[in-house]
Amino acid sequence: MMAEAWALGLILLATFIGSFGPIFLKRASDKLNREAFSGVSSLIRATAGNFSLVVGLCFYGASFILYMIALSASELSVVYPLVSLSYVWVCLLSVAMLKERMSRQKWVAIFLIILGATMVGLGS
């Protein structure tokens, strides 16, 4: 089974949507304090009502559903390496949304990930 074009597009969308998950989980973790990790009940109290946590998990869930749909129409050996593009999206979003800084070495790594994902996608 060859990769369908729509399935590859769906994987790209899934990686983009899924990359918001860690961004919101980072925001959620910033809202927690050390007391939240003193026990299970205090962790539950600290995370209940943490909007960023819920949003992050929803992004992960939506991404998972899109992955499953794409996998039904494509080979795992083609689709799954494209998941590495999530790292690219997360880096770009962390710069834009979390005001993190990127070094030259990180930009080179992002370029290599994009190059590798492109080679896998074209090799289908």
PyMOL commands that set and color helices and strands:
alter all, ss='L'
color gray80, all
select helices_A, chain A and resi 5-31+34-37+40-47+51-71+76-98+104-122
alter helices_A, ss='H'
color red, helices_A
deselect
rebuild
show_as cartoon
